[in-house]
Amino acid sequence: MFDGLTGKLGDVFERLKRRGALSESDVQAVMREVRVALLEADVALPVVKEFITKAGEKAVGQEVLRSVTPGQMVVKIVHDQLVEMLGAEPEPVDLNAPAPVPILMVGLQGSGKTTTTGKLARRLTQRDKKKVLMASLDVHRPAAQEQLRILGEQTGVATLPIVAGEQPVSIAKRAMTVGRLQGYDVVMLDTAGRLHVDEALMAEVASVHDLVQPHEVLLVVDAMTGQDAVNVAKAFKERVGVTGIVMTRVDGDARGGAALSMRAVTGCPIKLLGVGEKMDALEDFHPQRIAGRILG
Ligand code: GDP
């Protein structure tokens, strides 16, 4: 992830660090190069504009221009601006609510929603020692419920027994009841995906949402789809509310534009990254660490 951006910024900053004094026009030239690098990484244009304005203002400040190491100060300003763009502080999945804590998983078909449900359930079970129940509400795609059951078997996480013909709201209600009666800490509900943002399925998610009042609504998006992922997030946020974003296929995403724009465009924090197909390929999203990775 961020291969192109890291390479580009690395070149710019390498040249910068070798220089002594910087004039205002030198700093502006650097900012133009940073702008191009961000655009080539597919960061949304308004986000790039804001980034350059804010970083540029700080970088032409007298403190930088008079400094003996102005290049390093400019690099630090760009780093800090990246951290701010990414959301500043890590925002982990929040379980601070009465048990069973309902987590609703939403997203387009093929985004990695079911896989992520399995990964997160496994992690909550193994690392955080939570008792987790998973249920698939996907009655539209044949075998979706079976896919989750198999993931549960592989990861040692309980799944709600499948009842043929049962509708999503009833499944959700049953999952919450079983969760309460059997002492589960967390109930994860994997909703049906859709190919596009589609009103009928959105309404289905909204009705489940009204019923269970989830503590977390995690939207799963495919990082490889770039700015489309950002637009999907905006649509879901407006329609059903989103408390956090999970970005998948980060392992195949060399540009990173969606990850970089997501927070600034949608206002939703990225909480987790999917970095592979295996069940342990799940990482927390740390703005500081990501900024450090980008700047090498
Ligand atoms: P859903 O339709 O949203 O439930 O999508 P699935 O969970 O069935 O995932 C679709 C495909 O994406 C599967 O082949 C997954 O193995 C794959 N996948 C999911 N997350 C990741 C990820 O983070 N990295 C990679 N490389 N593949 C992923």
Residues whose N, C-alpha, C, O or C-beta is under 5 A from the ligand:
A	BS01	GDP	L108 Q109 G110 S111 G112 K113 T114 T115 T116 G193 T248 R249 V250 D251 G274 V275 G276 E277 A281
